[in-house]
Amino acid sequence: MKVRAILLIDLDIEGSFKEVAEEQVRIEKVLEDYMSATPNCVGTTMDIKERRGVGLPDLSKLKLKSAK
């Protein structure tokens, strides 16, 4: 069965884009480690964007669009 896991992490990072880039590298390493340790993981991807507002969105209501 094919499934997709969606994770959302809100971060408050003190500093500038340099600190954000360092955190992105740390998260990418975690994903690489997970993929190496999980044979049924066929791929990972991530994107970091500036967030607005307070609180986490309801992921069950999130609409994902794929590129055509």
C-alpha positions in Angstrom: 0.0 0.0 0.0 1.3 3.5 -0.8 0.9 6.1 1.9 2.2 9.6 2.5 3.1 10.9 5.9 2.9 14.7 6.3 4.8 16.4 9.1 4.7 20.0 10.1 7.2 21.6 12.4 6.8 25.2 13.6 10.1 26.8 14.7 11.0 30.1 16.4 14.5 30.7 15.3 16.5 33.6 16.8 18.8 35.2 14.2 18.8 35.5 10.5 18.7 33.4 7.4 22.0 31.9 8.4 20.4 30.3 11.5 17.4 29.1 9.4 19.8 27.5 6.9 21.6 25.7 9.7 18.4 24.4 11.1 17.4 23.2 7.6 20.6 21.2 7.4 19.8 19.6 10.8 16.3 18.6 9.7 17.6 17.3 6.3 20.1 15.1 8.3 17.2 13.7 10.4 15.3 12.9 7.2 18.3 11.2 5.7 18.8 9.1 8.8 15.2 8.1 8.9 15.3 7.1 5.2 18.5 5.0 5.8 16.9 3.3 8.8 13.5 2.6 7.2 13.6 0.3 4.2 10.0 1.0 3.1 10.7 4.8 2.9 11.0 5.5 -0.8 11.6 9.3 -0.6 11.5 12.5 1.4 11.2 16.1 0.6 11.0 19.3 2.7 10.5 23.0 2.3 11.0 25.8 4.9 8.9 28.9 4.6 8.2 31.9 6.8 5.1 31.3 8.9 2.4 33.6 9.9 -0.2 33.4 12.7 -0.3 31.3 15.8 -1.1 27.7 16.2 -0.8 24.7 13.9 -3.2 24.1 10.9 -5.4 21.0 10.8 -3.5 18.8 8.4 -6.6 16.7 7.7 -8.0 19.7 5.9 -4.9 20.5 4.0 -5.2 20.2 0.2 -2.0 19.0 -1.6 -1.5 19.7 -5.2 0.9 17.9 -7.4 2.9 19.5 -10.2 1.7 18.5 -13.6 
